[in-house]
Amino acid sequence: MTNENNNTIFSLTEDYKKRAPNCQESARAQSESMKELCKERNNLYEKQNDLKGQKHRVKAIKTIIHIWFRGFYALIFDT
């Protein structure tokens, strides 16, 4: 029984040694892939925030122009 267990353990250990490098490389590749995805996601978040800022600025300018024209209209036609 002990020899059988030792042979099984040895066989499993050899199998692990054969598979471990492939698993480690696969894990590294997955890790790099995830890093790239995270970079892309962060870039998209930054672009989205920039667009939100631009939208806010355009809205503010539009409001200012509207107020200015309303005041200009009042000066011309209400007098």
KAGI-V624688 format. One record per residue. N is the residue number from 1. SS is DSSP state (A for helix, B for strand, O for the rest). D_FIRST is the distance of its C-alpha to the first C-alpha in whole Angstrom. Layout:
N/SS/D_FIRST
N/SS/D_FIRST
This chain:
1/O/0
2/A/4
3/A/5
4/A/5
5/A/6
6/A/9
7/A/10
8/A/10
9/A/12
10/A/14
11/A/15
12/A/16
13/A/18
14/A/20
15/A/21
16/A/22
17/A/24
18/A/26
19/A/27
20/A/28
21/A/31
22/A/32
23/A/32
24/A/33
25/A/36
26/A/36
27/A/37
28/A/39
29/A/41
30/A/41
31/A/42
32/A/45
33/A/46
34/A/46
35/A/48
36/A/51
37/A/51
38/A/52
39/A/54
40/A/56
41/A/56
42/A/57
43/A/60
44/A/61
45/A/61
46/A/64
47/A/66
48/A/66
49/A/67
50/A/69
51/A/71
52/A/71
53/A/73
54/A/75
55/A/76
56/A/77
57/A/79
58/A/81
59/A/81
60/A/83
61/A/85
62/A/86
63/A/87
64/A/89
65/A/91
66/A/91
67/A/93
68/A/95
69/A/96
70/A/97
71/A/99
72/A/101
73/A/102
74/A/103
75/A/105
76/A/107
77/A/107
78/O/107
79/O/110
